[in-house]
C-alpha cells in the first residue's frame, strides 16, 4: 500500500509539473501573430505521417538516420511497457498483462528489449560522434556551453534508462527461474538474467534488485518527461504538430505583408479616409516586418521550440559554408531564447511588460540576416520542416521598411526599382534595345 501511494504521488507530481510547463510553452507560442494553417488537411496529414512519423527527411543522410530511427522506435514502442508499469505501480500488481496476453506478451517484451539494445548502441554512437569524433556541425560555436551539455545529458539519461530496464527484467528473470524453474523467454533478459544474477540464491535479494531497476526506470521516465520542456528534445513531441502546420506553398514563394497590403489598398481607394479611426481592438500602427518575437507568427515560434539543433540547416547553408556569420540553427536557437525571456517577463510583470530589448540587434545581428542568400537550403534540409528563412526575411523587412537600413550594395538596386520599375539603371523604354538588329 505504501509503495502504491508513493507511486501515485510521483505520478501526479510528475504529470502535473509537465502539464504546467506545457501550458507555459503554449502561452509563449500564442504570443505570436495569428496565422491560418488549417487548409488542405489531407496534405497536412500526409506530410506529418511521412516527415514526423516516418522520418522521411532524415534519410538524406542514411547512417545517422538509421541510428536515430532505432532511438525513435524504441521511444515509441516502449511506451506500451510503460502502460503496464503504471498499472503495476498503482495497483501493486506484477506484469499485469502477462497472463492475459500469453505468448504475445513474450513477443512484445522481447521486441521492446531488442529495440532497447539498438537504442543503447545508437546512443553510444551519438555520444562518440559529439565528443570523440567531434563532428563539425555538432561542435560549432553556438553549441558551446549549455547546448552541448544538454545533448550529452539526454544521451546519458537514455543509457541509464536502458540499464534500469535490463536490471529490472534480468533480476525478474533470475527470480522466476529460481522460484518456478521457468524462464519468461524474453529475447535479451533470458540471457543476461542468469549471466548477471544467476548466482544469487535469495528471492528477496533478486526482488530488491528488480525493484531498484523498476523504480530507477520510472524515476528516469518522469525526470526525462519534465526535462523535455527545457531541452532541445522537446521536438520529440512538437515534431508532429510542427509538420502538420508546415508551409505547403512552393519554396521561394514569399508571403504578402498584411500591413503593406492594407496601406496599398488605402492608397488606391479614392473614397478611403486615411485619418479615420482604427476599428476597436486594432493597433494604430502595424509594424512592417519583425523586430521582436511578438511580431513573428505563432508558427515561427513553434518552429523555434521544435528545433532539434541537429545543424543540418547550417551545414547546408552556402553563406555559412563560405565563412559568413549566418547560422540558420543559431537563428532558431536565439529566437527560442528570446521567446522564453519575453514569456517569463510577461508572466511575472503583466502582458504589457517591455524589457527594452528585441530579437533584432540584441539577439540576431544585421550582419547575420544580410548574409542569407534566400536559397531555402535550410528549409529543405530540416527534418521537421522548420523555416528559418521566413524569420530572416521578416527581420530584413523591418530594417528596410521601418528603419531604412540596408547594405549599400542594395541601395542602388532599390532606387532603380523605385524609379525604373526594374533593378537596372536605364529607362523602361530602353529594355528591348538589346534585340535591335543594328
C-alpha positions in Angstrom: 0.0 0.0 0.0 2.8 2.4 0.9 4.6 1.7 -2.3 1.4 2.3 -4.3 0.8 5.6 -2.5 4.3 6.8 -3.2 4.0 5.8 -6.9 0.6 7.7 -7.2 2.2 10.8 -5.6 5.1 10.5 -8.1 2.7 10.1 -11.0 0.6 13.1 -10.0 3.5 15.3 -9.2 5.5 14.4 -12.4 2.5 14.7 -14.7 1.4 18.0 -13.0 4.8 19.6 -13.4 4.9 18.5 -17.1 1.4 19.9 -17.8 2.3 23.2 -16.1 5.5 23.5 -18.3 3.5 22.6 -21.4 1.0 25.4 -20.7 3.8 27.9 -20.3 5.2 26.8 -23.7 1.8 27.1 -25.2 1.3 30.6 -23.8 4.7 31.6 -25.2 3.8 30.3 -28.7 0.5 32.1 -28.6 2.4 35.4 -28.2 2.9 35.3 -31.9 0.7 36.8 -34.6 -2.2 34.8 -35.9 -1.8 32.6 -39.0 -4.2 30.3 -40.7 -2.6 26.9 -41.4 -5.8 24.7 -41.5 -6.2 24.4 -45.3 -5.6 21.2 -47.3 -6.0 18.9 -44.3 -5.3 15.7 -46.3 -2.0 17.0 -47.5 -1.1 18.1 -43.9 -1.8 14.6 -42.5 0.3 13.1 -45.3 3.2 15.5 -44.5 3.0 14.7 -40.8 2.9 10.9 -41.3 5.9 11.0 -43.8 8.1 13.6 -42.1 7.4 13.3 -38.4 6.3 9.7 -38.0 8.2 8.2 -41.0 11.4 10.3 -40.5 11.4 10.8 -44.3 13.8 13.8 -44.4 16.3 12.1 -42.0 17.2 9.6 -44.6 19.0 12.0 -46.8 21.9 11.0 -44.5 21.3 7.3 -44.1 23.7 6.3 -41.3 22.6 8.9 -38.6 19.0 8.3 -39.9 19.2 4.6 -39.1 20.7 5.3 -35.7 18.1 7.9 -34.9 15.3 5.6 -36.1 16.5 3.0 -33.6 16.2 5.5 -30.8 12.9 6.9 -32.1 11.3 3.4 -32.5 12.4 2.4 -29.0 10.9 5.5 -27.6 7.6 4.9 -29.3 7.3 1.2 -28.6 8.5 1.2 -25.0 5.5 3.4 -24.1 3.5 0.2 -24.3 5.5 -1.4 -21.5 5.2 1.9 -19.6 1.4 1.4 -19.5 2.0 -1.9 -17.7 4.5 -0.3 -15.3 2.0 2.5 -14.4 -0.8 -0.1 -13.8 1.6 -2.2 -11.6 2.6 0.9 -9.7 -0.9 2.0 -8.9 -2.4 -1.4 -8.0 0.7 -3.3 -6.7 0.4 -6.0 -9.4 3.3 -7.7 -11.2 3.4 -7.9 -15.0 -0.3 -7.1 -15.3 -0.7 -8.1 -18.9 1.4 -11.4 -18.8 -1.4 -13.9 -18.2 -4.0 -12.2 -20.4 -1.7 -11.8 -23.4 0.2 -15.1 -23.1 2.7 -15.7 -26.0 2.1 -12.3 -27.5 3.3 -10.7 -24.2 6.6 -12.6 -24.5 6.9 -11.4 -28.1 6.1 -7.8 -27.2 8.6 -7.6 -24.3 11.2 -9.4 -26.5 10.7 -6.8 -29.3 11.0 -4.0 -26.8 14.2 -5.4 -25.4 15.7 -5.8 -28.9 14.8 -2.2 -29.7 16.3 -1.1 -26.3 19.6 -2.8 -27.3 19.6 -1.0 -30.6 18.8 2.3 -28.9 21.7 1.8 -26.5 24.0 1.1 -29.4 22.8 4.3 -31.2 23.2 6.3 -28.0 26.8 5.3 -27.6 27.5 6.1 -31.3 25.8 9.6 -30.9 27.9 10.3 -27.8 31.0 9.3 -29.7 30.2 11.5 -32.7 29.8 14.5 -30.5 32.7 14.0 -28.0 35.3 11.8 -29.7 34.9 12.2 -33.4 33.8 15.8 -32.9 31.6 16.0 -36.0 32.0 19.7 -37.2 28.2 20.5 -37.3 27.8 19.2 -33.7 30.7 21.3 -32.4 30.1 24.8 -33.8 30.5 27.8 -31.5 26.7 28.3 -31.0 26.6 24.9 -29.3 29.3 25.8 -26.7 28.2 25.6 -23.1 24.6 24.6 -22.3 23.5 23.3 -25.7 26.4 20.7 -25.8 25.7 19.7 -22.1 22.0 19.4 -23.0 22.7 17.0 -25.8 25.1 14.9 -23.8 22.8 14.8 -20.7 19.9 13.4 -22.6 22.0 10.7 -24.1 23.4 9.8 -20.7 19.8 9.7 -19.4 19.0 7.2 -22.2 21.8 4.9 -21.2 20.7 5.0 -17.5 17.1 4.3 -18.6 18.1 1.2 -20.7 20.3 0.0 -17.9 17.4 0.2 -15.5 15.1 -1.7 -17.9 17.6 -4.7 -18.2 18.3 -4.6 -14.4 14.6 -4.9 -13.8 13.9 -7.6 -16.4 17.2 -9.5 -15.8 16.7 -9.8 -12.0 13.0 -10.7 -12.5 14.1 -13.4 -14.9 16.6 -14.9 -12.4 13.9 -14.7 -9.6 11.4 -16.5 -11.8 13.8 -19.3 -12.7 14.8 -19.7 -9.0 11.2 -19.7 -7.9 9.5 -21.9 -10.6 12.4 -23.2 -12.6 10.9 -21.5 -15.7 12.1 -18.7 -17.9 9.9 -15.8 -19.2 11.6 -16.4 -22.6 12.3 -12.7 -23.2 14.9 -12.2 -26.0 17.6 -10.4 -24.1 16.8 -10.7 -20.3 16.6 -14.5 -20.6 20.3 -14.4 -21.4 21.5 -11.6 -19.2 19.4 -12.6 -16.2 21.2 -15.9 -15.5 24.5 -14.3 -16.6 24.5 -11.4 -14.1 22.1 -12.6 -11.4 22.1 -16.4 -11.7 24.5 -16.9 -8.8 22.1 -15.1 -6.3 20.1 -17.7 -4.4 17.9 -15.3 -2.4 14.5 -14.5 -3.8 14.4 -11.4 -1.6 17.7 -10.1 -2.9 16.6 -10.6 -6.5 13.3 -8.9 -5.8 15.2 -5.9 -4.3 17.4 -5.7 -7.4 14.3 -5.9 -9.6 12.7 -3.1 -7.6 15.8 -0.9 -7.9 15.6 -1.3 -11.7 11.8 -0.8 -11.7 12.0 2.4 -9.6 15.1 3.6 -11.4 13.2 3.2 -14.7 10.1 5.1 -13.7 12.1 7.9 -12.0 14.1 8.3 -15.2 10.9 8.4 -17.2 9.5 11.3 -15.1 12.9 13.1 -14.9 13.1 12.9 -18.7 9.4 14.0 -19.1 10.0 17.1 -17.0 13.4 17.8 -18.6 11.9 17.9 -22.1 10.4 21.5 -21.8 13.9 22.8 -21.0 15.6 20.8 -23.7 16.0 20.7 -27.5 14.5 17.3 -27.2 11.0 18.9 -27.0 11.0 18.1 -30.7 10.0 14.5 -29.7 6.5 15.9 -29.1 6.4 19.1 -31.2 7.6 17.4 -34.4 4.1 16.1 -35.1 2.1 19.4 -34.8 5.0 21.3 -36.4 5.0 19.2 -39.5 1.2 19.2 -39.7 1.2 23.0 -39.8 4.0 23.1 -42.4 4.0 25.8 -45.1 2.6 23.9 -48.1 3.4 26.6 -50.6 6.3 26.1 -53.1 9.7 27.1 -51.6 10.7 30.6 -52.7 7.2 32.0 -52.6 7.2 34.9 -50.2 4.2 36.0 -48.2 2.5 39.3 -48.7 2.6 41.5 -45.7 -0.8 42.3 -44.4 0.3 45.7 -43.2 1.6 46.6 -46.7 -1.5 45.3 -48.4 -3.7 47.5 -46.2 -1.6 50.6 -47.0 -1.7 49.9 -50.7 -5.5 49.3 -50.7 -5.9 52.5 -48.7 -3.8 54.5 -51.3 -5.8 53.0 -54.2 -9.2 53.7 -52.7 -10.3 57.3 -53.6 -13.1 57.1 -51.0 -10.9 56.0 -48.1 -10.2 58.3 -45.2 -6.5 57.8 -44.1 -7.3 59.7 -40.9 -10.3 57.6 -39.9 -10.2 56.0 -36.5 -8.9 52.4 -36.3 -11.5 49.7 -35.7 -11.8 48.8 -32.0 -9.1 46.3 -30.9 -6.9 47.1 -33.9 -3.4 48.6 -33.4 -2.9 52.1 -34.7 0.4 51.0 -36.2 1.1 47.6 -37.6 4.9 47.3 -38.0 6.4 46.4 -41.3 8.4 43.2 -40.7 9.6 41.8 -37.4 11.6 43.4 -34.6 10.8 41.1 -31.7 9.4 37.7 -31.2 5.9 39.0 -30.7 5.9 40.3 -34.3 6.5 36.7 -35.5 3.7 34.3 -36.2 2.8 31.6 -33.8 4.2 29.1 -36.3 7.6 30.8 -36.3 7.6 30.5 -32.5 6.6 26.8 -32.7 9.4 26.3 -35.1 11.8 27.7 -32.5 10.6 25.3 -29.9 10.7 22.4 -32.4 14.4 22.9 -33.3 16.5 19.8 -32.7 19.8 21.7 -33.0 21.0 19.0 -35.4 22.7 21.6 -37.6 21.7 20.1 -40.9 20.4 23.5 -41.9 23.7 25.2 -41.0 25.9 22.5 -42.7 23.9 23.1 -45.9 23.9 26.9 -45.8 26.1 28.4 -48.5 26.6 31.6 -46.5 27.9 29.6 -43.5 30.0 27.3 -45.7 31.8 30.3 -47.1 32.6 31.7 -43.7 29.7 34.2 -43.2 28.4 34.8 -39.7 24.9 33.3 -40.5 23.9 30.0 -39.0 20.2 29.1 -39.5 20.4 26.8 -36.5 21.6 29.8 -34.4 18.7 31.9 -35.7 16.2 29.4 -34.3 18.1 29.0 -31.0 18.2 32.8 -30.4 14.6 33.1 -31.3 13.7 30.4 -28.7 15.9 32.1 -26.1 14.3 35.4 -26.7 10.8 33.9 -26.6 11.5 32.3 -23.2 12.8 35.6 -21.9 9.7 37.5 -23.1 7.3 34.9 -21.9 8.7 34.9 -18.4 8.8 38.6 -18.3 5.1 38.9 -19.2 4.0 36.2 -16.8 5.8 38.0 -13.9 5.1 41.6 -14.8 1.9 41.6 -16.9 1.2 41.4 -20.6 2.4 44.9 -21.4 5.8 44.3 -19.9 8.7 45.6 -22.0 12.4 45.0 -21.1 13.9 47.3 -23.7 15.4 44.5 -25.7 14.4 42.9 -29.0 15.2 39.9 -31.2 16.7 42.1 -33.8 20.1 43.6 -32.7 20.1 42.2 -29.2 20.0 38.6 -30.3 20.3 38.5 -34.1 22.6 40.9 -35.8 22.1 42.7 -39.1 25.3 41.0 -40.4 23.7 37.6 -40.0 20.4 38.3 -41.7 22.0 40.1 -44.7 24.4 37.2 -45.2 21.4 35.0 -46.2 21.0 34.2 -49.9 17.4 33.2 -49.6 18.2 29.9 -51.2 15.9 27.8 -49.0 18.6 25.1 -48.3 18.0 25.3 -44.6 14.2 24.8 -45.1 14.8 21.9 -47.4 17.2 20.2 -45.0 15.3 20.5 -41.8 14.0 17.1 -40.6 10.9 18.7 -39.0 10.1 21.4 -41.6 11.3 24.4 -39.7 11.5 27.6 -41.7 14.4 29.9 -40.6 14.2 31.8 -43.8 10.8 33.3 -43.0 12.2 34.8 -39.8 15.2 36.2 -41.6 13.1 37.8 -44.4 10.8 39.5 -41.9 13.7 40.8 -39.9 15.1 42.3 -43.2 11.7 43.8 -44.0 11.7 45.6 -40.7 15.2 47.1 -41.3 14.3 48.2 -44.8 10.8 49.5 -44.3 10.9 50.8 -40.7 14.5 51.9 -40.3 15.5 52.5 -43.9 18.7 50.4 -43.2 20.2 48.2 -45.7 23.7 47.3 -47.2 25.0 49.9 -49.5 25.1 47.3 -52.3 21.3 47.2 -52.3 20.6 50.9 -52.2 21.2 51.4 -56.0 19.1 48.4 -56.9 16.1 49.6 -54.8 16.4 53.1 -56.2 16.3 51.7 -59.7 13.2 49.6 -58.9 11.5 52.7 -57.5 12.4 54.9 -60.5 12.6 52.5 -63.4 10.4 49.5 -62.2 13.4 47.2 -62.6 16.8 46.7 -60.9 18.6 48.0 -64.0 19.9 51.6 -64.3 18.2 52.6 -67.6 14.7 53.6 -68.7 12.0 51.0 -69.2 11.7 52.2 -72.8 15.2 51.0 -73.5 14.7 47.5 -72.2 14.4 45.9 -75.6 17.3 47.7 -77.3 19.4 44.6 -77.0 17.0 42.9 -79.5 17.5 45.6 -82.2 19.1 44.4 -85.4 21.7 47.1 -85.9 
